[in-house]
Amino acid sequence: MSVIGTVESLWRYPVKSMRGEELNELFAGYSGVYGDRLFAFHSSASPVGFPFLTAREQHQMIRYQPRFRNREKAARPINVAEAAKLSPNINPVSANAADLMIDVESPDGRIFAIDDPALIGHLCDGVHAQPSLTLLRSEKAMTDCKPISIISLQTTKQLSDETGVSVDKRRFRANIYLDLTAGGGFAENEFVGRSVKIGPKVVVSVLQRDGRCAMITLDPDTAKSETVVLKKVAQAHDGTAGVYGAVLVEGTIRKGDSVELLG
């Protein structure tokens, strides 16, 4: 084992494709980050295999800020300690739906309950073809690929240097941002096929590189598109930036935790 860096920041995204929230700690479970991507909007205009409205269609969506009403219940599963005492193989229980309700602040400062039909109208404003939207809710994260996404600050810096654009790390919508002690950008590619231990307990198997789409072209504050970022990733980095992983050992990860490469 060798320490390769630390956790620079932790993020989750309560509503798929909306703005994330930075956390001092998060619970990483087998199904992903607790409270991550619990809600999404099904769009009649999207493909059957990926039926969600995202910021690819509605750029301003990344500027909508979701907030849990009950932050304590949304911080971690409600019986983490009890489940751990029974068996390391037991999944802790999520809070009930009422305790995981969300309000959303729109870019123009309006506040909507996540299930308010007026929010759907607000999201559809300016979307081509005016799709029919339906709110989806899940107890588990509705991630695109594997449950956990990781990227290093060194990778985002390299892309800034390569493109001449100030590449905000938030473009990449990762759960875990690493500050590596050695190696340059895209060093996390070398983790694929191995596992990392984060903090005193959590182990993540790094399964594949993270294939990127138009989401990374969008400035997280303005939603302005900078296509040069995606072009550079496609042309110089096989269309990938960061990595995906699956949790092998559940637990709490905290900002500043050490990261060790196993195996």
C-alpha positions in Angstrom: 0.0 0.0 0.0 1.2 3.5 -0.7 -0.4 6.9 0.1 -1.0 8.7 -3.3 -2.8 11.8 -2.1 -5.7 13.2 -0.1 -9.4 14.0 -0.6 -9.6 17.6 -1.7 -13.4 17.8 -1.7 -16.5 15.7 -1.7 -19.7 16.3 -3.7 -23.1 14.8 -4.3 -25.9 15.8 -6.7 -29.4 15.3 -5.2 -31.1 15.9 -8.6 -29.6 14.5 -11.7 -28.0 17.2 -13.8 -28.6 20.0 -11.3 -25.9 21.7 -9.3 -24.1 19.7 -6.7 -23.5 20.4 -3.0 -20.1 20.2 -1.4 -19.9 18.1 1.8 -17.4 17.8 4.6 -18.2 14.1 4.7 -20.3 11.6 2.8 -21.4 8.0 3.2 -20.1 5.8 0.4 -22.3 2.7 0.1 -22.4 -0.2 -2.3 -25.0 1.7 -4.4 -23.1 4.9 -4.4 -23.0 8.1 -2.4 -25.9 8.5 0.1 -28.3 11.2 -1.2 -26.7 11.3 -4.6 -29.0 11.6 -7.7 -32.2 10.5 -5.9 -34.3 12.6 -8.2 -34.3 13.0 -12.0 -36.7 14.2 -14.7 -37.9 11.7 -17.3 -38.2 13.4 -20.7 -40.5 12.3 -23.5 -37.9 13.7 -26.0 -35.0 11.6 -24.6 -33.9 8.1 -25.9 -35.4 5.1 -24.2 -32.0 4.0 -23.0 -31.3 7.3 -21.3 -34.7 8.9 -20.7 -33.6 11.9 -18.6 -33.7 15.7 -19.1 -30.1 16.9 -18.6 -28.1 20.1 -19.0 -27.2 18.9 -22.5 -30.7 19.9 -23.5 -31.4 22.6 -20.9 -28.0 24.2 -20.2 -29.5 26.3 -17.3 -30.3 23.1 -15.4 -26.8 23.0 -13.9 -27.6 26.3 -12.2 -30.6 25.0 -10.3 -29.6 24.4 -6.7 -31.3 21.5 -4.8 -31.2 21.4 -1.0 -32.5 18.7 1.3 -35.0 20.0 3.8 -33.7 17.7 6.6 -29.9 17.8 6.2 -29.3 15.6 9.2 -31.5 12.7 7.8 -29.9 13.3 4.4 -26.3 13.1 5.7 -26.1 9.3 6.2 -28.3 6.2 6.4 -30.4 6.2 9.6 -29.0 3.0 11.1 -25.3 2.9 10.1 -24.0 2.0 13.5 -26.6 -0.7 14.2 -26.1 -2.3 10.7 -22.4 -2.4 11.2 -22.8 -4.2 14.5 -24.9 -6.9 12.9 -22.7 -7.6 9.9 -20.3 -5.8 7.6 -22.4 -7.2 4.7 -25.7 -5.5 5.7 -26.8 -2.4 3.8 -27.9 0.4 6.1 -31.5 1.7 5.7 -32.3 5.0 4.0 -34.4 7.6 5.6 -38.0 7.7 4.4 -39.2 9.7 1.4 -40.5 12.6 3.5 -37.1 13.0 5.2 -35.3 13.1 1.9 -37.5 15.8 0.3 -35.8 18.6 -1.6 -36.4 22.2 -2.5 -34.8 23.7 -5.6 -33.7 27.2 -6.1 -33.8 28.3 -9.7 -31.3 30.6 -11.3 -33.8 33.5 -11.0 -34.1 32.9 -7.2 -37.4 31.2 -7.1 -37.9 28.3 -4.7 -39.8 25.2 -5.8 -40.5 21.9 -4.0 -39.0 19.2 -6.1 -42.5 17.8 -6.8 -44.1 21.1 -7.6 -45.5 21.0 -11.2 -44.4 24.6 -11.6 -40.8 23.5 -11.5 -41.4 21.3 -14.6 -42.7 24.4 -16.4 -39.7 26.4 -15.3 -37.3 23.7 -16.5 -39.0 23.4 -19.9 -38.6 27.1 -20.6 -36.4 27.4 -23.6 -36.0 23.7 -24.3 -36.5 22.7 -27.9 -39.7 20.8 -28.7 -41.1 21.3 -25.2 -40.8 17.7 -23.9 -43.2 16.2 -21.4 -41.4 15.8 -18.1 -42.1 13.4 -15.2 -40.4 13.5 -11.8 -38.6 10.2 -10.9 -37.5 9.3 -7.4 -35.3 6.4 -6.3 -33.8 5.3 -3.0 -30.5 4.5 -4.8 -28.4 6.8 -7.0 -29.5 7.1 -10.6 -25.9 7.4 -11.9 -25.0 7.1 -15.6 -22.4 4.4 -15.1 -20.7 3.1 -11.9 -21.7 4.3 -8.5 -18.7 6.5 -7.6 -16.8 9.0 -9.8 -13.3 10.3 -9.0 -11.1 12.9 -10.7 -7.8 14.6 -9.6 -7.1 18.3 -9.4 -4.1 17.6 -11.5 -6.3 16.4 -14.4 -8.4 19.5 -14.3 -5.3 21.7 -14.2 -3.7 19.9 -17.2 -6.9 20.5 -19.2 -6.8 24.2 -18.2 -3.2 24.4 -19.5 -4.0 22.5 -22.7 -7.0 24.5 -23.6 -6.2 28.0 -22.3 -9.6 28.0 -20.6 -10.0 28.2 -16.8 -11.4 24.7 -16.3 -13.5 24.7 -13.1 -13.3 21.3 -11.5 -17.1 21.3 -11.0 -17.5 20.8 -14.7 -16.7 17.1 -14.2 -19.4 16.5 -11.5 -17.3 14.0 -9.6 -18.1 12.7 -6.2 -14.5 12.7 -5.0 -11.8 15.1 -6.1 -8.3 14.0 -5.3 -5.1 16.0 -4.7 -2.4 13.6 -5.8 1.1 13.8 -4.2 2.9 12.6 -7.4 2.2 12.4 -11.1 0.6 14.8 -13.5 -2.8 15.0 -15.0 -4.7 11.8 -15.8 -2.6 9.9 -13.3 -5.8 8.3 -12.0 -6.0 6.3 -15.3 -3.4 4.1 -13.8 -5.7 3.1 -10.9 -8.0 1.2 -13.3 -8.0 -2.5 -12.3 -6.8 -1.7 -8.8 -8.5 -0.5 -5.6 -8.0 2.6 -3.5 -8.6 2.9 0.3 -10.0 6.3 1.2 -9.8 7.2 4.9 -9.7 4.5 7.6 -12.3 2.2 6.0 -13.7 2.8 2.6 -12.4 0.7 -0.3 -13.3 1.5 -3.9 -12.5 -0.7 -6.9 -11.6 1.5 -9.8 -13.2 -0.1 -12.8 -12.9 2.1 -15.8 -12.1 5.6 -17.2 -14.9 8.1 -17.3 -16.1 8.7 -20.8 -17.1 12.4 -21.2 -19.9 14.2 -23.0 -21.1 17.8 -23.6 -21.7 18.3 -19.9 -18.1 19.2 -19.3 -18.4 22.1 -21.9 -20.7 24.0 -19.5 -19.4 26.6 -17.0 -21.1 25.6 -13.7 -21.9 29.2 -12.8 -23.0 30.7 -16.1 -23.9 27.5 -18.2 -21.9 29.1 -21.0 -20.6 26.4 -23.3 -16.8 26.1 -24.1 -16.6 23.3 -26.7 -12.8 23.4 -26.7 -12.7 21.4 -23.4 -14.6 18.4 -24.8 -12.6 18.6 -28.0 -9.3 18.4 -26.1 -10.6 15.5 -24.0 -11.7 13.7 -27.2 -8.6 14.3 -29.2 -5.9 14.0 -26.6 -7.3 11.7 -23.9 -9.5 9.1 -25.6 -12.6 11.0 -24.6 -12.1 10.3 -20.9 -11.3 12.3 -17.8 -11.4 10.8 -14.3 -12.4 7.3 -13.4 -15.5 5.3 -12.2 -15.5 2.9 -9.3 -17.6 0.6 -7.1 -17.5 0.5 -3.4 -16.1 -2.7 -1.9 -16.1 -1.6 1.7 -18.8 0.9 2.8 -18.2 3.8 5.2 -17.8 7.5 5.7 -15.3 9.5 3.7 -14.1 12.9 5.0 -12.5 15.9 3.4 -8.7 15.6 3.9 -8.7 11.8 4.2 -5.6 10.0 2.9 -5.9 7.9 -0.2 -3.9 4.7 -0.6 -3.4 2.6 -3.7 -3.9 -1.1 -2.9 -2.5 -4.1 -4.7 
